[in-house]
Amino acid sequence: MENDMDEKFEDWKGKEAISGKHGGIRAASIVCVVVMMENIVFIANGFNFVKYFMGSMHYSPATAANMVTNFMGTSFLLTLFGGFIADSFLTHFTTFIIFCCIELMGLILLTFQAHNPKLLPEKGKTPSTLQSVILFTGLYAMATGTGGIKASLPTHGGDQIDRRNPRLISRFFDWLYFSICFGCLLAVTVVLWIEEKKGWKWSFNISVGILASALCIFTVGLPFYRFKRPNGSPLKKIAIVIMSAARNRNKSDLDEEMMRSLIPSDKNIGHNKLKWIDKAMLNKNISETEVEETRTFLGLLPIFGSTIVMSCCVAQLSTFSAQQGMLMNKKLFHSFEIPVPSLNAIPLIFMLFSIPLYEFFGKRISLGSNNRSSSFNLKRIGLGLALSSVSMAVAAIVEVKRKHEAVHNNFRISVLWLVFQYLMLSVSDMLTLGGMLEFFYREAPSNIKSISTALGWCSTAFGFFLSTTLVEVTNAVTGRLGHQWLGGEDLNKARLELFYVLLCVLNTLNLLNYIFWAKRY
């Protein structure tokens, strides 16, 4: 929905932005660098917290896994809050500064706890009340800051690009995702190696330094940015349109004809998508533009809802897949031992090479056009969803192999067996999340782009929460049948392979649901 070509942008002094001086590739490139740095911090901690919670905080594997998924889920869910703030009250620049400071304070608190033995539980004991309060305060301050950052940064970067050049917007989001992947790669290799050699204290120290540097770099770009001032809560306007349409749902055909006579004949009002929204225009205080913006936003929600189960599959990389790797042979070349989270490096390297190729060939796939259509991104998302179903089937097969060798032959297979599921899930996430970020940004009305872009991250949030719920429900149901699939601390006695099969079935059903809504969009 690129109907916002004429919207006004300002410089940091409040004057009208000058093309060539404000915005453009230079300003968008700064955003990509900051995204990369922030993602190093988020991934380095988020993907490795399960080990920290088990090793330093002495939580059980199931509790540690749920703590990680809850943290990751909350971080992504709070992007809605951050997007609401950015769209309604503050510029995207100011939103980033505030939430980055919040994340930095949470990270400093966790660092202080890691450096103070009195704030860590004794061996064999779970954290005390004070220790838990410090842990969860720092943890969810990080989650709050992350939510605001992830909602504001992509939209701020997109706003630097001229809307009259949609192909350049597409390229920005491709390279934005490249920056995300590069940040992930550095997190699971360099930062993780330092953590393995020096301990969690150094990991936290480095994270504080990187995030503080990202804040400084982003601030230095202030003279180059252009800003769009918010004009009140868009969600309030959407709610008013929906309530008005609901109140007028029983109005007669004569009233509808009167409504249509109020608008120009060349306007595309009353088309088949969410046609009932048009009746909101019987309220003379509601404009045609507000109706169309509401229709567009509501039309995005089924696409958003159809990607949640895929994110539930991705959540396994930081939980059960990590626990599998701890029980496998991590040695390579007799002397080098690969940390389990570093397995993410293999698919990340693949994606870092594939994204430039995808960007290059994507231009030619788009029917010779300089503009990738909505259907292009919808197909990209669908391919990612299909790949996640295959990945869960492969994960189940690998777990059967691992457990058979461990139980019957007392043999630990190589951790490289996990590469298959890491690779497929990572590529699936690249296709789906990358497609969603661009799709939601470009389709959304101009005054709710942050909230709409946040839907991509919120899909991940609900996926992580769904993972936690599925673990609890699966244990409750299978426990009544005699044996919990995911209960206890010994993964060799669990039925993780059946849980992966369950995810494969759910994701396949979800793919069919997505195809239904994508065809109707």
C-alpha positions as CSV (number, residue, x, y, z in Angstrom):
1,M,0.0,0.0,0.0
2,E,2.3,2.7,-1.2
3,N,-0.2,5.6,-1.0
4,D,2.0,7.8,1.2
5,M,4.4,9.3,-1.3
6,D,3.6,12.8,-0.3
7,E,4.1,12.5,3.5
8,K,6.4,15.1,5.0
9,F,9.8,14.5,6.6
10,E,11.8,16.8,8.8
11,D,15.4,17.0,9.8
12,W,16.6,16.9,13.4
13,K,16.0,20.7,13.8
14,G,12.3,20.3,12.8
15,K,12.8,21.9,9.4
16,E,11.8,20.2,6.1
17,A,14.2,17.4,5.2
18,I,16.3,18.1,2.1
19,S,16.7,15.3,-0.5
20,G,20.3,14.3,-0.8
21,K,21.3,15.8,2.5
22,H,18.8,13.9,4.8
23,G,18.0,10.3,4.5
24,G,19.2,8.1,1.7
25,I,21.5,5.1,1.6
26,R,24.1,6.7,4.0
27,A,21.5,7.1,6.8
28,A,20.0,3.6,6.1
29,S,23.5,2.1,6.2
30,I,24.0,3.4,9.7
31,V,20.8,1.7,10.7
32,C,22.1,-1.6,9.3
33,V,25.3,-1.3,11.3
34,V,23.4,-0.7,14.5
35,V,21.0,-3.5,13.8
36,M,24.0,-5.8,13.4
37,M,25.6,-4.7,16.7
38,E,22.3,-4.9,18.7
39,N,21.7,-8.4,17.3
40,I,25.1,-9.6,18.5
41,V,24.1,-8.7,22.0
42,F,20.6,-10.2,21.8
43,I,21.6,-13.5,20.2
44,A,24.9,-14.0,22.2
45,N,22.8,-13.9,25.4
46,G,19.5,-15.2,24.2
47,F,20.8,-18.3,22.5
48,N,23.2,-19.1,25.4
49,F,21.0,-18.3,28.4
50,V,19.9,-21.9,28.6
51,K,23.5,-22.9,29.6
52,Y,23.8,-20.0,32.0
53,F,20.5,-20.8,33.7
54,M,21.5,-24.5,34.1
55,G,25.2,-24.1,34.9
56,S,25.3,-20.9,37.0
57,M,21.7,-20.6,38.3
58,H,21.1,-24.3,38.7
59,Y,17.7,-24.5,37.1
60,S,16.5,-27.8,35.6
61,P,16.7,-28.3,31.8
62,A,12.9,-27.9,31.3
63,T,12.7,-24.8,33.5
64,A,15.8,-23.3,31.8
65,A,14.3,-24.0,28.3
66,N,11.0,-22.3,29.3
67,M,12.8,-19.3,30.8
68,V,14.7,-18.8,27.5
69,T,11.5,-19.1,25.4
70,N,9.7,-16.7,27.8
71,F,12.5,-14.2,27.6
72,M,12.8,-14.4,23.8
73,G,9.0,-14.3,23.4
74,T,8.6,-11.3,25.7
75,S,11.3,-9.5,23.8
76,F,9.5,-9.9,20.5
77,L,6.0,-9.4,21.9
78,L,7.1,-6.0,23.3
79,T,7.8,-4.8,19.8
80,L,4.1,-4.0,19.6
81,F,4.5,-1.7,22.6
82,G,7.6,-0.1,21.1
83,G,5.8,0.2,17.7
84,F,2.8,1.9,19.4
85,I,5.1,4.4,21.1
86,A,7.0,5.2,17.9
87,D,3.8,5.6,15.8
88,S,1.8,7.5,18.4
89,F,4.1,9.8,20.5
90,L,7.8,9.7,19.6
91,T,9.9,9.6,16.5
92,H,11.6,6.3,15.7
93,F,14.9,7.9,16.6
94,T,13.8,8.9,20.1
95,T,12.1,5.5,20.6
96,F,15.4,3.8,19.8
97,I,17.4,6.0,22.2
98,I,15.1,5.4,25.1
99,F,14.7,1.6,24.7
100,C,18.4,1.1,24.0
101,C,19.2,2.8,27.3
102,I,16.7,0.4,29.0
103,E,18.3,-2.6,27.5
104,L,21.7,-1.4,28.4
105,M,20.7,-0.9,32.1
106,G,19.3,-4.4,32.2
107,L,22.5,-5.8,30.7
108,I,24.6,-3.9,33.3
109,L,22.5,-5.4,36.1
110,L,23.1,-8.9,34.8
111,T,26.8,-8.2,34.4
112,F,27.0,-7.0,38.0
113,Q,25.3,-10.2,39.2
114,A,27.6,-12.4,37.2
115,H,30.7,-10.7,38.7
116,N,29.4,-10.9,42.3
117,P,29.5,-14.5,43.8
118,K,27.2,-13.4,46.6
119,L,24.5,-12.8,44.0
120,L,24.9,-16.3,42.5
121,P,23.4,-19.5,44.1
122,E,25.7,-22.0,45.7
123,K,26.4,-25.2,43.9
124,G,23.4,-27.5,43.9
125,K,21.0,-24.8,45.1
126,T,18.5,-22.7,43.2
127,P,18.6,-18.9,43.4
128,S,17.3,-17.1,46.5
129,T,14.6,-14.5,46.3
130,L,17.0,-11.7,46.0
131,Q,19.1,-13.5,43.4
132,S,15.9,-14.2,41.4
133,V,14.7,-10.6,41.6
134,I,18.0,-9.3,40.3
135,L,18.1,-12.0,37.5
136,F,14.5,-11.4,36.3
137,T,14.7,-7.6,36.6
138,G,17.8,-7.5,34.4
139,L,16.4,-10.1,32.1
140,Y,13.1,-8.3,31.4
141,A,14.7,-4.9,31.3
142,M,16.7,-6.4,28.4
143,A,13.5,-7.8,26.9
144,T,11.7,-4.4,27.1
145,G,14.6,-2.6,25.5
146,T,14.9,-5.2,22.8
147,G,11.2,-4.8,22.0
148,G,11.5,-1.1,21.4
149,I,14.7,-1.4,19.4
150,K,13.4,-4.0,17.0
151,A,10.1,-2.1,16.4
152,S,11.8,1.3,15.7
153,L,15.0,0.5,13.9
154,P,13.7,-1.2,10.7
155,T,11.0,1.4,10.3
156,H,13.5,4.2,10.9
157,G,15.8,2.7,8.3
158,G,12.9,2.3,5.8
159,D,11.9,5.9,6.3
160,Q,15.3,7.0,5.0
161,I,14.5,5.6,1.6
162,D,12.5,7.5,-1.0
163,R,9.1,5.8,-1.3
164,R,9.2,6.5,-5.1
165,N,11.9,3.9,-5.3
166,P,10.3,0.7,-4.1
167,R,13.1,-1.4,-5.5
168,L,15.5,0.4,-3.2
169,I,13.2,-0.3,-0.2
170,S,13.3,-4.0,-1.1
171,R,17.1,-3.9,-1.2
172,F,17.3,-2.1,2.1
173,F,15.3,-4.9,3.8
174,D,17.4,-7.6,2.1
175,W,20.6,-5.9,3.5
176,L,18.9,-5.3,6.9
177,Y,18.4,-9.0,7.2
178,F,22.0,-9.6,6.0
179,S,23.0,-7.4,9.0
180,I,20.9,-9.4,11.3
181,C,22.5,-12.6,10.1
182,F,26.0,-11.2,10.3
183,G,25.3,-10.1,13.9
184,C,24.1,-13.6,14.7
185,L,27.2,-15.1,13.2
186,L,29.5,-13.0,15.3
187,A,27.5,-13.8,18.4
188,V,27.6,-17.6,18.0
189,T,31.3,-17.6,17.0
190,V,33.5,-14.8,18.4
191,V,31.4,-13.9,21.5
192,L,30.6,-17.6,22.3
193,W,34.3,-18.5,22.0
194,I,35.2,-15.8,24.5
195,E,32.5,-17.1,26.8
196,E,33.7,-20.7,26.6
197,K,37.3,-19.6,27.3
198,K,36.8,-16.8,29.8
199,G,33.3,-17.4,31.2
200,W,30.0,-15.6,31.3
201,K,31.5,-12.6,33.0
202,W,33.5,-11.7,29.8
203,S,30.4,-12.4,27.6
204,F,28.4,-9.8,29.6
205,N,31.3,-7.3,29.6
206,I,31.6,-7.5,25.8
207,S,27.8,-7.2,25.4
208,V,27.7,-4.0,27.4
209,G,30.6,-2.6,25.3
210,I,28.9,-3.4,22.0
211,L,25.5,-2.1,22.9
212,A,27.0,1.2,24.3
213,S,29.0,1.6,21.1
214,A,25.8,0.9,19.0
215,L,24.0,3.7,20.9
216,C,26.9,6.1,20.2
217,I,27.1,5.2,16.5
218,F,23.3,5.7,16.0
219,T,23.4,9.0,17.8
220,V,26.3,10.3,15.6
221,G,24.1,9.8,12.5
222,L,21.5,12.3,13.8
223,P,22.4,15.1,11.3
224,F,21.9,12.7,8.4
225,Y,18.5,11.3,9.3
226,R,15.0,12.4,8.3
227,F,12.1,12.0,10.6
228,K,8.3,11.7,10.4
229,R,6.5,13.2,13.3
230,P,3.7,11.1,14.8
231,N,0.2,12.4,14.9
232,G,-1.6,10.6,17.6
233,S,-2.6,7.0,18.3
234,P,-3.4,5.1,15.0
235,L,-4.8,2.2,17.0
236,K,-7.4,4.5,18.5
237,K,-8.5,5.6,15.0
238,I,-8.6,1.9,13.9
239,A,-10.7,1.0,16.9
240,I,-13.2,3.9,16.1
241,V,-13.6,2.7,12.5
242,I,-14.2,-0.9,13.6
243,M,-16.8,0.1,16.2
244,S,-18.5,2.4,13.8
245,A,-18.7,-0.3,11.1
246,A,-20.1,-2.7,13.7
247,R,-22.8,-0.3,14.8
248,N,-23.8,0.3,11.2
249,R,-23.7,-3.3,10.1
250,N,-27.5,-3.6,9.9
251,K,-28.0,-0.4,7.9
252,S,-30.0,-0.7,4.7
253,D,-28.8,-0.7,1.1
254,L,-30.3,2.8,0.7
255,D,-27.9,4.1,3.5
256,E,-25.0,2.4,1.7
257,E,-25.9,4.2,-1.6
258,M,-25.9,7.5,0.3
259,M,-22.5,6.6,1.7
260,R,-21.1,5.9,-1.8
261,S,-22.5,9.2,-3.1
262,L,-20.2,11.0,-0.7
263,I,-17.0,9.7,-2.3
264,P,-15.5,10.2,-5.8
265,S,-16.5,7.5,-8.3
266,D,-12.9,6.7,-9.2
267,K,-12.0,5.6,-5.6
268,N,-11.7,1.9,-4.9
269,I,-14.1,1.8,-2.0
270,G,-16.3,-1.2,-1.4
271,H,-14.0,-3.8,-3.0
272,N,-14.5,-7.3,-1.8
273,K,-11.7,-7.4,0.8
274,L,-13.3,-6.7,4.2
275,K,-16.2,-4.9,2.6
276,W,-18.1,-4.5,5.9
277,I,-15.6,-1.9,7.0
278,D,-17.1,0.5,4.4
279,K,-20.1,1.0,6.6
280,A,-18.0,3.0,9.0
281,M,-18.2,5.9,6.5
282,L,-21.8,6.4,7.5
283,N,-20.2,8.2,10.4
284,K,-19.5,11.6,8.9
285,N,-16.5,12.0,11.2
286,I,-14.7,9.1,9.6
287,S,-12.8,9.7,6.4
288,E,-12.2,7.4,3.4
289,T,-8.5,7.3,4.2
290,E,-9.1,6.0,7.8
291,V,-11.4,3.3,6.4
292,E,-8.8,2.2,3.9
293,E,-6.0,2.2,6.6
294,T,-8.1,0.1,8.9
295,R,-9.0,-2.4,6.0
296,T,-5.3,-2.7,5.2
297,F,-4.2,-3.3,8.7
298,L,-6.9,-5.9,9.4
299,G,-6.0,-7.6,6.1
300,L,-2.4,-8.2,7.4
301,L,-3.5,-10.0,10.6
302,P,-4.3,-13.4,9.0
303,I,-0.9,-13.5,7.4
304,F,0.7,-12.6,10.7
305,G,-1.3,-15.4,12.5
306,S,-0.3,-18.0,10.0
307,T,3.4,-17.7,10.7
308,I,3.3,-18.3,14.5
309,V,3.7,-22.1,14.4
310,M,6.9,-21.8,12.3
311,S,8.4,-19.5,14.9
312,C,7.6,-22.2,17.5
313,C,9.8,-24.6,15.5
314,V,12.6,-22.0,15.4
315,A,12.4,-21.7,19.2
316,Q,13.7,-25.3,19.5
317,L,17.2,-24.2,18.3
318,S,17.8,-22.3,21.6
319,T,16.2,-25.0,23.8
320,F,15.9,-28.7,23.0
321,S,18.4,-28.7,20.1
322,A,21.0,-27.1,22.4
323,Q,20.3,-29.8,25.0
324,Q,20.6,-32.5,22.4
325,G,24.0,-31.1,21.4
326,M,25.2,-31.2,25.0
327,L,24.8,-35.0,24.9
328,M,26.6,-35.5,21.6
329,N,30.2,-35.7,20.5
330,K,31.4,-32.1,20.1
331,K,35.0,-32.9,19.2
332,L,36.4,-32.1,15.7
333,F,39.8,-32.9,14.5
334,H,40.6,-34.7,17.8
335,S,41.5,-31.5,19.7
336,F,39.0,-28.8,18.8
337,E,35.6,-29.0,20.5
338,I,32.7,-27.1,18.9
339,P,30.3,-25.3,21.3
340,V,26.7,-26.3,20.5
341,P,25.3,-22.8,19.8
342,S,28.1,-22.4,17.3
343,L,26.3,-24.8,15.0
344,N,24.2,-21.8,14.1
345,A,27.3,-20.5,12.3
346,I,27.0,-23.0,9.5
347,P,23.5,-21.9,8.3
348,L,24.4,-18.3,9.0
349,I,27.4,-18.5,6.7
350,F,25.1,-20.1,4.1
351,M,22.6,-17.3,4.5
352,L,25.3,-14.6,4.3
353,F,26.2,-15.9,0.9
354,S,22.6,-16.6,-0.2
355,I,21.1,-13.2,0.7
356,P,23.2,-11.2,-1.9
357,L,22.4,-13.9,-4.5
358,Y,18.7,-13.8,-3.5
359,E,18.8,-10.0,-3.8
360,F,20.5,-10.2,-7.2
361,F,18.1,-12.8,-8.7
362,G,15.1,-11.4,-6.9
363,K,15.2,-8.4,-9.2
364,R,15.0,-10.6,-12.2
365,I,12.3,-12.9,-10.7
366,S,10.0,-9.9,-10.2
367,L,8.7,-10.2,-13.8
368,G,11.2,-7.6,-15.0
369,S,9.7,-5.0,-12.8
370,N,11.6,-2.6,-10.6
371,N,9.1,-3.4,-7.8
372,R,8.7,-6.7,-6.0
373,S,4.9,-7.4,-5.7
374,S,3.0,-8.5,-2.6
375,S,2.6,-11.9,-4.1
376,F,6.4,-12.2,-4.4
377,N,6.8,-11.7,-0.6
378,L,3.8,-14.0,0.1
379,K,5.4,-16.8,-1.9
380,R,8.7,-16.2,-0.1
381,I,6.9,-16.5,3.3
382,G,5.1,-19.7,2.2
383,L,8.3,-21.3,1.1
384,G,9.8,-20.6,4.5
385,L,6.8,-22.2,6.2
386,A,7.0,-25.4,4.1
387,L,10.7,-25.7,4.8
388,S,10.1,-25.6,8.6
389,S,7.8,-28.6,8.3
390,V,10.6,-30.6,6.6
391,S,13.1,-29.4,9.2
392,M,11.0,-30.9,12.1
393,A,10.7,-34.2,10.3
394,V,14.5,-34.3,9.9
395,A,14.9,-33.3,13.6
396,A,12.8,-36.2,14.7
397,I,14.9,-38.6,12.6
398,V,18.2,-37.3,14.0
399,E,16.9,-37.6,17.6
400,V,15.9,-41.2,17.0
401,K,19.4,-41.9,15.7
402,R,21.1,-40.0,18.6
403,K,19.1,-41.8,21.3
404,H,19.4,-45.2,19.7
405,E,23.2,-45.0,19.7
406,A,23.4,-43.5,23.2
407,V,21.0,-46.0,24.8
408,H,21.9,-49.2,23.0
409,N,25.5,-48.8,22.0
410,N,26.7,-46.3,24.6
411,F,28.0,-44.2,21.7
412,R,27.7,-40.4,21.2
413,I,27.1,-39.5,17.6
414,S,28.7,-36.3,16.2
415,V,27.1,-33.0,17.0
416,L,27.3,-32.2,13.3
417,W,24.1,-34.4,12.8
418,L,22.3,-31.3,14.1
419,V,23.5,-29.2,11.2
420,F,20.6,-30.5,9.1
421,Q,17.9,-29.1,11.3
422,Y,19.9,-25.9,12.1
423,L,20.4,-25.2,8.4
424,M,16.8,-25.8,7.3
425,L,15.2,-23.9,10.2
426,S,17.6,-21.0,9.7
427,V,16.9,-20.7,6.0
428,S,13.2,-21.0,6.8
429,D,13.5,-18.1,9.3
430,M,15.4,-16.1,6.7
431,L,12.6,-16.5,4.1
432,T,9.7,-16.0,6.5
433,L,10.9,-13.2,8.8
434,G,12.7,-11.4,6.0
435,G,9.6,-11.6,3.8
436,M,7.3,-10.4,6.7
437,L,9.5,-7.4,7.6
438,E,9.3,-6.1,4.0
439,F,5.7,-7.2,3.3
440,F,4.3,-5.5,6.5
441,Y,6.4,-2.3,6.0
442,R,5.3,-1.8,2.4
443,E,1.7,-2.8,2.8
444,A,1.0,-0.8,6.0
445,P,-0.4,2.7,6.0
446,S,2.3,5.4,6.7
447,N,1.0,6.1,10.3
448,I,1.2,2.5,11.5
449,K,4.4,1.2,9.9
450,S,6.2,0.6,13.2
451,I,3.3,-1.4,14.6
452,S,2.8,-3.3,11.3
453,T,6.6,-4.1,11.1
454,A,6.4,-5.3,14.7
455,L,4.0,-7.9,13.6
456,G,6.9,-9.8,12.0
457,W,8.7,-9.9,15.4
458,C,5.5,-10.6,17.3
459,S,5.1,-13.8,15.2
460,T,8.3,-14.9,16.7
461,A,7.1,-13.9,20.2
462,F,3.9,-15.9,20.0
463,G,5.9,-18.8,18.5
464,F,8.2,-18.9,21.6
465,F,5.2,-18.7,23.9
466,L,3.5,-21.4,22.0
467,S,6.6,-23.5,22.4
468,T,6.4,-23.1,26.2
469,T,2.7,-23.9,26.2
470,L,3.2,-27.0,24.0
471,V,5.9,-28.3,26.3
472,E,3.6,-27.9,29.3
473,V,0.5,-29.3,27.6
474,T,2.5,-32.2,26.1
475,N,3.9,-33.1,29.5
476,A,0.5,-32.9,31.1
477,V,-1.3,-35.1,28.6
478,T,1.5,-37.7,28.2
479,G,2.0,-37.7,31.9
480,R,-1.6,-38.9,32.4
481,L,-0.9,-41.6,29.8
482,G,2.0,-42.9,31.9
483,H,5.2,-41.2,30.7
484,Q,5.9,-37.6,30.0
485,W,7.5,-37.0,26.6
486,L,9.7,-34.1,27.9
487,G,9.8,-34.8,31.6
488,G,12.9,-35.3,33.8
489,E,16.5,-34.2,33.3
490,D,17.6,-37.2,31.2
491,L,17.0,-36.5,27.6
492,N,17.8,-40.1,26.7
493,K,14.6,-41.2,28.6
494,A,12.4,-38.5,27.0
495,R,10.5,-38.8,23.8
496,L,11.7,-35.6,22.1
497,E,11.4,-37.2,18.6
498,L,7.6,-37.5,19.1
499,F,7.5,-33.8,20.1
500,Y,9.3,-32.9,16.9
501,V,6.7,-35.1,14.9
502,L,3.9,-33.1,16.7
503,L,5.5,-29.9,15.6
504,C,5.8,-31.2,12.0
505,V,2.1,-32.0,11.9
506,L,1.0,-28.7,13.4
507,N,3.2,-26.8,11.0
508,T,1.9,-28.7,7.9
509,L,-1.7,-27.9,9.0
510,N,-0.6,-24.3,9.5
511,L,0.9,-24.1,6.0
512,L,-2.5,-25.1,4.5
513,N,-4.1,-22.3,6.6
514,Y,-1.5,-19.8,5.3
515,I,-2.2,-20.8,1.7
516,F,-5.9,-20.1,2.2
517,W,-5.3,-16.6,3.5
518,A,-2.5,-15.7,1.1
519,K,-4.7,-16.5,-1.9
520,R,-7.4,-14.2,-0.4
521,Y,-5.1,-11.3,0.2
